[in-house]
């Protein structure tokens, strides 16, 4: 009995094809190769290296929960305002301007999420995380802070909702282009 050179399954001497993976056994010699196994030796001199865990995602989630809490503290009537707005939309069957409390809550929420992205970019930079991730955090923070400002302008009736969406789409498109160009021009520095 030998083993298949491709998958290591046991094969009979007269087999032309492996019964497990179907690999051709025609080119084999009379003596079938034995399955090679490699055992990785542990470093005993300095002890086993423990993998360094990345807690940045957990920190980011904790910050997100804080932001949600702050948003509800800033507007305790957020749920009832949202329910009231949805009821108005369904009864009047037209797109209505959200209540001022909802607009303010949205501006606060997106502004804080954008600021937390800047904070996480700094944390990841200091922890020697891939610079590509740091760049993504910074550009995402820019997009979210801009969106927060556009929502604020909408709340102040300086912009229509269509302009808010169009401006944010253009800004996100530009930020994606900046990210792509940076990754193309500086692939090694962003690793």
LINJO-V314185 format. One record per residue. N is the residue number from 0. RES is the residue in three letters. SS is DSSP state (@ for helix, = for strand, . for the rest). PHI is phi as a letter, one per 30 degrees, with the letter a starting at -180 (999 if undefined). OMEGA is omega in degrees with one decimal (NA if undefined). Layout:
N,RES,SS,PHI,OMEGA  N,RES,SS,PHI,OMEGA
//
This chain:
0,UNK,.,999,176.8  1,UNK,=,b,177.6  2,UNK,=,b,177.8  3,UNK,.,d,179.7  4,UNK,.,d,-177.9  5,UNK,.,d,-174.7  6,UNK,.,c,177.6  7,UNK,.,i,178.3  8,UNK,.,d,177.6  9,UNK,=,d,178.6  10,UNK,=,b,175.8  11,UNK,.,d,-178.3  12,UNK,.,d,-174.0  13,UNK,.,c,-178.9  14,UNK,.,d,175.8  15,UNK,.,c,178.1  16,UNK,=,b,177.2  17,UNK,.,d,-178.9  18,UNK,.,d,-179.1  19,UNK,.,c,-174.2  20,UNK,.,c,178.1  21,UNK,.,i,-179.2  22,UNK,.,d,178.5  23,UNK,=,d,179.7  24,UNK,.,c,-177.2  25,UNK,.,d,-173.4  26,UNK,.,d,-177.6  27,UNK,.,d,176.0  28,UNK,.,d,179.4  29,UNK,.,d,179.1  30,UNK,.,c,-179.1  31,UNK,.,d,-179.2  32,UNK,.,d,176.2  33,UNK,.,d,178.2  34,UNK,.,d,-179.6  35,UNK,.,d,175.8  36,UNK,.,b,179.5  37,UNK,.,c,177.8  38,UNK,.,c,179.5  39,UNK,.,d,179.7  40,UNK,.,d,178.5  41,UNK,.,d,175.8  42,UNK,.,d,-178.9  43,UNK,.,c,-175.5  44,UNK,.,d,-177.0  45,UNK,.,c,-177.8  46,UNK,.,i,-180.0  47,UNK,.,d,177.9  48,UNK,.,d,177.2  49,UNK,.,d,178.4  50,UNK,.,d,179.2  51,UNK,.,d,-176.0  52,UNK,.,d,179.5  53,UNK,.,c,-179.4  54,UNK,.,c,-175.9  55,UNK,@,d,178.4  56,UNK,@,d,178.1  57,UNK,@,d,175.9  58,UNK,@,d,179.2  59,UNK,@,d,178.4  60,UNK,@,d,177.2  61,UNK,@,d,177.7  62,UNK,@,d,177.9  63,UNK,@,e,178.1  64,UNK,@,d,175.6  65,UNK,@,d,-179.1  66,UNK,@,d,177.8  67,UNK,@,d,178.3  68,UNK,@,d,179.0  69,UNK,@,d,178.8  70,UNK,@,d,178.1  71,UNK,@,d,175.8  72,UNK,@,d,180.0  73,UNK,@,d,178.6  74,UNK,.,b,-179.1  75,UNK,.,d,-178.6  76,UNK,.,c,-174.2  77,UNK,@,e,-178.6  78,UNK,@,d,-179.7  79,UNK,@,d,175.1  80,UNK,@,d,-179.8  81,UNK,@,d,179.0  82,UNK,@,d,179.4  83,UNK,@,d,179.6  84,UNK,@,d,178.8  85,UNK,@,d,177.8  86,UNK,@,d,177.4  87,UNK,@,d,179.1  88,UNK,@,d,-176.9  89,UNK,@,d,-179.8  90,UNK,@,d,-178.1  91,UNK,@,d,177.8  92,UNK,.,h,175.8  93,UNK,.,b,-179.3  94,UNK,.,d,-179.0  95,UNK,.,c,175.7  96,UNK,.,d,177.9  97,UNK,.,d,177.8  98,UNK,.,d,-178.5  99,UNK,@,e,178.9  100,UNK,@,d,177.4  101,UNK,@,d,179.9  102,UNK,@,d,179.0  103,UNK,@,d,179.1  104,UNK,@,d,178.5  105,UNK,@,d,179.0  106,UNK,@,d,178.8  107,UNK,@,d,-177.8  108,UNK,@,e,-176.9  109,UNK,@,d,175.9  110,UNK,@,d,179.1  111,UNK,@,d,177.3  112,UNK,@,d,177.1  113,UNK,@,d,177.9  114,UNK,@,d,178.6  115,UNK,@,d,175.5  116,UNK,@,d,176.0  117,UNK,@,d,178.5  118,UNK,@,d,-178.9  119,UNK,@,d,175.5  120,UNK,@,d,176.8  121,UNK,@,d,178.6  122,UNK,@,d,-178.6  123,UNK,@,d,177.9  124,UNK,@,d,-179.6  125,UNK,@,d,-178.7  126,UNK,.,d,179.6  127,UNK,.,h,174.6  128,UNK,.,d,-179.8  129,UNK,.,e,-176.6  130,UNK,@,d,177.0  131,UNK,@,d,178.5  132,UNK,@,d,177.4  133,UNK,@,d,178.9  134,UNK,@,d,178.2  135,UNK,@,d,179.4  136,UNK,@,d,-179.7  137,UNK,@,d,-177.9  138,UNK,@,d,175.3  139,UNK,@,d,176.3  140,UNK,@,d,177.6  141,UNK,@,d,-178.9  142,UNK,@,d,-176.8  143,UNK,@,d,176.9  144,UNK,@,d,175.8  145,UNK,@,d,178.7  146,UNK,@,d,177.5  147,UNK,@,d,179.2  148,UNK,@,d,178.1  149,UNK,@,d,176.1  150,UNK,@,d,176.6  151,UNK,@,d,178.4  152,UNK,@,d,175.7  153,UNK,@,d,178.3  154,UNK,@,d,177.9  155,UNK,.,d,-179.9  156,UNK,.,i,176.8  157,UNK,.,d,179.0  158,UNK,.,b,171.8  159,UNK,.,d,-177.4  160,UNK,@,d,178.7  161,UNK,@,d,178.6  162,UNK,@,d,177.0  163,UNK,@,d,-179.6  164,UNK,@,d,-179.2  165,UNK,@,d,179.7  166,UNK,@,d,-179.5  167,UNK,@,d,178.1  168,UNK,@,d,178.3  169,UNK,@,d,-179.9  170,UNK,@,d,179.2  171,UNK,@,d,176.8  172,UNK,@,d,178.3  173,UNK,@,d,179.5  174,UNK,@,d,175.7  175,UNK,@,d,177.9  176,UNK,@,d,178.5  177,UNK,@,e,179.6  178,UNK,@,d,-178.7  179,UNK,@,d,-179.8  180,UNK,@,d,179.0  181,UNK,@,d,179.0  182,UNK,@,d,179.3  183,UNK,@,d,-176.4  184,UNK,@,d,-175.2  185,UNK,.,b,-175.6  186,UNK,.,d,-177.3  187,UNK,.,d,-179.5  188,UNK,.,d,-177.8  189,UNK,.,c,178.1  190,UNK,.,c,NA
//
